[in-house]
Amino acid sequence: MTLAVDVMKASANKLEFWAGQYNDTLRQLQGWRNKDEKRYAEKYGSLTEDDKTQIERSIPIL
């Protein structure tokens, strides 16, 4: 963050705001994924690491 403020003359307050937004979104997505895995495990059995990898690869990157 210090480098961005020094090099790009960015506002530290804006960077802190967006970092907070990113972290909030990341926590929400992780929570959704954990809940989805739990619901799947209750219905079909636990996912293996290979299953998780295949699911991640099937999601298109924007």
N, CA, C and O atoms as a GROMACS GRO file, in nm:
protein
  248
    1MET      N    1   0.083  -0.118   0.000
    1MET     CA    2   0.000   0.000   0.000
    1MET      C    3   0.088   0.125   0.000
    1MET      O    4   0.056   0.224  -0.066
    2THR      N    5   0.197   0.120   0.072
    2THR     CA    6   0.288   0.234   0.075
    2THR      C    7   0.343   0.263  -0.063
    2THR      O    8   0.354   0.380  -0.103
    3LEU      N    9   0.379   0.159  -0.137
    3LEU     CA   10   0.430   0.176  -0.272
    3LEU      C   11   0.326   0.242  -0.361
    3LEU      O   12   0.358   0.332  -0.439
    4ALA      N   13   0.200   0.198  -0.352
    4ALA     CA   14   0.094   0.258  -0.433
    4ALA      C   15   0.077   0.406  -0.399
    4ALA      O   16   0.057   0.488  -0.489
    5VAL      N   17   0.084   0.439  -0.272
    5VAL     CA   18   0.069   0.580  -0.232
    5VAL      C   19   0.186   0.663  -0.286
    5VAL      O   20   0.166   0.774  -0.334
    6ASP      N   21   0.309   0.608  -0.277
    6ASP     CA   22   0.427   0.682  -0.322
    6ASP      C   23   0.436   0.692  -0.473
    6ASP      O   24   0.463   0.800  -0.526
    7VAL      N   25   0.413   0.582  -0.543
    7VAL     CA   26   0.432   0.578  -0.688
    7VAL      C   27   0.312   0.635  -0.764
    7VAL      O   28   0.329   0.716  -0.856
    8MET      N   29   0.191   0.593  -0.726
    8MET     CA   30   0.073   0.634  -0.801
    8MET      C   31   0.003   0.755  -0.741
    8MET      O   32  -0.098   0.802  -0.794
    9LYS      N   33   0.056   0.806  -0.631
    9LYS     CA   34  -0.007   0.918  -0.562
    9LYS      C   35  -0.152   0.888  -0.530
    9LYS      O   36  -0.239   0.975  -0.539
   10ALA      N   37  -0.178   0.763  -0.492
   10ALA     CA   38  -0.313   0.720  -0.458
   10ALA      C   39  -0.345   0.763  -0.315
   10ALA      O   40  -0.255   0.781  -0.232
   11SER      N   41  -0.471   0.778  -0.288
   11SER     CA   42  -0.515   0.813  -0.154
   11SER      C   43  -0.518   0.687  -0.067
   11SER      O   44  -0.580   0.587  -0.103
   12ALA      N   45  -0.450   0.693   0.046
   12ALA     CA   46  -0.447   0.578   0.137
   12ALA      C   47  -0.586   0.544   0.187
   12ALA      O   48  -0.618   0.428   0.210
   13ASN      N   49  -0.670   0.646   0.206
   13ASN     CA   50  -0.807   0.621   0.252
   13ASN      C   51  -0.886   0.541   0.150
   13ASN      O   52  -0.960   0.450   0.186
   14LYS      N   53  -0.870   0.574   0.022
   14LYS     CA   54  -0.940   0.499  -0.083
   14LYS      C   55  -0.889   0.357  -0.092
   14LYS      O   56  -0.968   0.264  -0.108
   15LEU      N   57  -0.759   0.338  -0.081
   15LEU     CA   58  -0.702   0.203  -0.087
   15LEU      C   59  -0.751   0.119   0.030
   15LEU      O   60  -0.782   0.001   0.013
   16GLU      N   61  -0.757   0.179   0.147
   16GLU     CA   62  -0.805   0.106   0.264
   16GLU      C   63  -0.952   0.066   0.247
   16GLU      O   64  -0.991  -0.044   0.284
   17PHE      N   65  -1.032   0.157   0.191
   17PHE     CA   66  -1.173   0.127   0.166
   17PHE      C   67  -1.188   0.009   0.072
   17PHE      O   68  -1.263  -0.084   0.101
   18TRP      N   69  -1.116   0.011  -0.041
   18TRP     CA   70  -1.129  -0.095  -0.139
   18TRP      C   71  -1.072  -0.227  -0.088
   18TRP      O   72  -1.123  -0.334  -0.122
   19ALA      N   73  -0.967  -0.220  -0.009
   19ALA     CA   74  -0.913  -0.343   0.051
   19ALA      C   75  -1.017  -0.405   0.146
   19ALA      O   76  -1.032  -0.527   0.150
   20GLY      N   77  -1.087  -0.321   0.219
   20GLY     CA   78  -1.193  -0.371   0.307
   20GLY      C   79  -1.306  -0.434   0.228
   20GLY      O   80  -1.358  -0.539   0.267
   21GLN      N   81  -1.345  -0.370   0.116
   21GLN     CA   82  -1.450  -0.426   0.031
   21GLN      C   83  -1.408  -0.562  -0.024
   21GLN      O   84  -1.487  -0.656  -0.027
   22TYR      N   85  -1.283  -0.571  -0.068
   22TYR     CA   86  -1.230  -0.696  -0.121
   22TYR      C   87  -1.236  -0.806  -0.014
   22TYR      O   88  -1.282  -0.917  -0.041
   23ASN      N   89  -1.189  -0.774   0.107
   23ASN     CA   90  -1.188  -0.873   0.214
   23ASN      C   91  -1.328  -0.917   0.253
   23ASN      O   92  -1.351  -1.036   0.279
   24ASP      N   93  -1.424  -0.824   0.257
   24ASP     CA   94  -1.562  -0.860   0.288
   24ASP      C   95  -1.618  -0.955   0.182
   24ASP      O   96  -1.683  -1.054   0.215
   25THR      N   97  -1.594  -0.924   0.056
   25THR     CA   98  -1.642  -1.008  -0.053
   25THR      C   99  -1.577  -1.146  -0.048
   25THR      O  100  -1.644  -1.247  -0.067
   26LEU      N  101  -1.450  -1.150  -0.021
   26LEU     CA  102  -1.378  -1.277  -0.012
   26LEU      C  103  -1.436  -1.363   0.100
   26LEU      O  104  -1.456  -1.483   0.081
   27ARG      N  105  -1.463  -1.304   0.215
   27ARG     CA  106  -1.522  -1.379   0.327
   27ARG      C  107  -1.660  -1.432   0.290
   27ARG      O  108  -1.694  -1.545   0.325
   28GLN      N  109  -1.741  -1.352   0.221
   28GLN     CA  110  -1.873  -1.398   0.180
   28GLN      C  111  -1.863  -1.517   0.085
   28GLN      O  112  -1.934  -1.617   0.102
   29LEU      N  113  -1.776  -1.507  -0.014
   29LEU     CA  114  -1.760  -1.616  -0.110
   29LEU      C  115  -1.711  -1.743  -0.042
   29LEU      O  116  -1.757  -1.853  -0.073
   30GLN      N  117  -1.617  -1.728   0.051
   30GLN     CA  118  -1.567  -1.846   0.122
   30GLN      C  119  -1.678  -1.909   0.206
   30GLN      O  120  -1.689  -2.031   0.215
   31GLY      N  121  -1.760  -1.825   0.268
   31GLY     CA  122  -1.872  -1.877   0.346
   31GLY      C  123  -1.971  -1.951   0.260
   31GLY      O  124  -2.018  -2.059   0.298
   32TRP      N  125  -2.003  -1.895   0.144
   32TRP     CA  126  -2.096  -1.962   0.052
   32TRP      C  127  -2.040  -2.096   0.007
   32TRP      O  128  -2.111  -2.196   0.003
   33ARG      N  129  -1.911  -2.097  -0.026
   33ARG     CA  130  -1.850  -2.221  -0.072
   33ARG      C  131  -1.852  -2.327   0.038
   33ARG      O  132  -1.881  -2.444   0.012
   34ASN      N  133  -1.820  -2.285   0.161
   34ASN     CA  134  -1.822  -2.380   0.272
   34ASN      C  135  -1.962  -2.435   0.296
   34ASN      O  136  -1.978  -2.555   0.320
   35LYS      N  137  -2.064  -2.349   0.290
   35LYS     CA  138  -2.202  -2.395   0.308
   35LYS      C  139  -2.243  -2.490   0.196
   35LYS      O  140  -2.308  -2.591   0.221
   36ASP      N  141  -2.204  -2.456   0.072
   36ASP     CA  142  -2.237  -2.543  -0.041
   36ASP      C  143  -2.173  -2.680  -0.024
   36ASP      O  144  -2.236  -2.783  -0.049
   37GLU      N  145  -2.046  -2.682   0.017
   37GLU     CA  146  -1.978  -2.810   0.038
   37GLU      C  147  -2.046  -2.890   0.148
   37GLU      O  148  -2.059  -3.011   0.137
   38LYS      N  149  -2.088  -2.823   0.254
   38LYS     CA  150  -2.155  -2.892   0.365
   38LYS      C  151  -2.288  -2.953   0.319
   38LYS      O  152  -2.320  -3.067   0.351
   39ARG      N  153  -2.367  -2.873   0.243
   39ARG     CA  154  -2.494  -2.925   0.193
   39ARG      C  155  -2.473  -3.043   0.098
   39ARG      O  156  -2.546  -3.141   0.103
   40TYR      N  157  -2.373  -3.033   0.012
   40TYR     CA  158  -2.341  -3.142  -0.081
   40TYR      C  159  -2.301  -3.266  -0.003
   40TYR      O  160  -2.346  -3.377  -0.033
   41ALA      N  161  -2.216  -3.248   0.099
   41ALA     CA  162  -2.168  -3.362   0.178
   41ALA      C  163  -2.284  -3.430   0.250
   41ALA      O  164  -2.285  -3.553   0.262
   42GLU      N  165  -2.380  -3.352   0.298
   42GLU     CA  166  -2.495  -3.411   0.367
   42GLU      C  167  -2.579  -3.496   0.272
   42GLU      O  168  -2.638  -3.596   0.312
   43LYS      N  169  -2.584  -3.454   0.146
   43LYS     CA  170  -2.670  -3.524   0.050
   43LYS      C  171  -2.597  -3.637  -0.024
   43LYS      O  172  -2.653  -3.745  -0.042
   44TYR      N  173  -2.472  -3.611  -0.065
   44TYR     CA  174  -2.402  -3.706  -0.152
   44TYR      C  175  -2.273  -3.763  -0.093
   44TYR      O  176  -2.218  -3.859  -0.148
   45GLY      N  177  -2.225  -3.708   0.015
   45GLY     CA  178  -2.096  -3.750   0.070
   45GLY      C  179  -1.992  -3.642   0.047
   45GLY      O  180  -2.012  -3.552  -0.035
   46SER      N  181  -1.883  -3.650   0.118
   46SER     CA  182  -1.780  -3.545   0.113
   46SER      C  183  -1.713  -3.535  -0.023
   46SER      O  184  -1.697  -3.634  -0.095
   47LEU      N  185  -1.675  -3.412  -0.057
   47LEU     CA  186  -1.599  -3.388  -0.179
   47LEU      C  187  -1.453  -3.425  -0.156
   47LEU      O  188  -1.398  -3.402  -0.049
   48THR      N  189  -1.392  -3.484  -0.257
   48THR     CA  190  -1.248  -3.509  -0.251
   48THR      C  191  -1.176  -3.385  -0.302
   48THR      O  192  -1.238  -3.295  -0.359
   49GLU      N  193  -1.046  -3.380  -0.282
   49GLU     CA  194  -0.967  -3.267  -0.333
   49GLU      C  195  -0.974  -3.260  -0.486
   49GLU      O  196  -0.975  -3.152  -0.543
   50ASP      N  197  -0.981  -3.377  -0.551
   50ASP     CA  198  -0.993  -3.382  -0.696
   50ASP      C  199  -1.126  -3.321  -0.740
   50ASP      O  200  -1.132  -3.248  -0.840
   51ASP      N  201  -1.233  -3.350  -0.666
   51ASP     CA  202  -1.364  -3.292  -0.698
   51ASP      C  203  -1.358  -3.140  -0.688
   51ASP      O  204  -1.409  -3.069  -0.775
   52LYS      N  205  -1.295  -3.089  -0.581
   52LYS     CA  206  -1.285  -2.944  -0.561
   52LYS      C  207  -1.206  -2.878  -0.673
   52LYS      O  208  -1.241  -2.770  -0.720
   53THR      N  209  -1.099  -2.944  -0.716
   53THR     CA  210  -1.016  -2.891  -0.824
   53THR      C  211  -1.097  -2.884  -0.954
   53THR      O  212  -1.088  -2.785  -1.027
   54GLN      N  213  -1.174  -2.988  -0.983
   54GLN     CA  214  -1.255  -2.988  -1.105
   54GLN      C  215  -1.361  -2.878  -1.101
   54GLN      O  216  -1.389  -2.815  -1.203
   55ILE      N  217  -1.420  -2.856  -0.984
   55ILE     CA  218  -1.520  -2.750  -0.971
   55ILE      C  219  -1.456  -2.614  -0.996
   55ILE      O  220  -1.512  -2.532  -1.069
   56GLU      N  221  -1.340  -2.590  -0.935
   56GLU     CA  222  -1.270  -2.462  -0.955
   56GLU      C  223  -1.235  -2.439  -1.101
   56GLU      O  224  -1.245  -2.326  -1.150
   57ARG      N  225  -1.194  -2.542  -1.169
   57ARG     CA  226  -1.157  -2.529  -1.312
   57ARG      C  227  -1.279  -2.504  -1.401
   57ARG      O  228  -1.266  -2.450  -1.511
   58SER      N  229  -1.398  -2.543  -1.353
   58SER     CA  230  -1.517  -2.526  -1.436
   58SER      C  231  -1.574  -2.384  -1.428
   58SER      O  232  -1.661  -2.348  -1.508
   59ILE      N  233  -1.526  -2.304  -1.334
   59ILE     CA  234  -1.574  -2.167  -1.318
   59ILE      C  235  -1.493  -2.076  -1.409
   59ILE      O  236  -1.371  -2.069  -1.394
   60PRO      N  237  -1.558  -2.007  -1.503
   60PRO     CA  238  -1.485  -1.920  -1.593
   60PRO      C  239  -1.427  -1.798  -1.519
   60PRO      O  240  -1.491  -1.743  -1.430
   61ILE      N  241  -1.310  -1.759  -1.557
   61ILE     CA  242  -1.245  -1.641  -1.498
   61ILE      C  243  -1.280  -1.522  -1.585
   61ILE      O  244  -1.262  -1.523  -1.707
   62LEU      N  245  -1.330  -1.417  -1.520
   62LEU     CA  246  -1.370  -1.298  -1.595
   62LEU      C  247  -1.254  -1.218  -1.642
   62LEU      O  248  -1.272  -1.115  -1.707
   0.00000   0.00000   0.00000
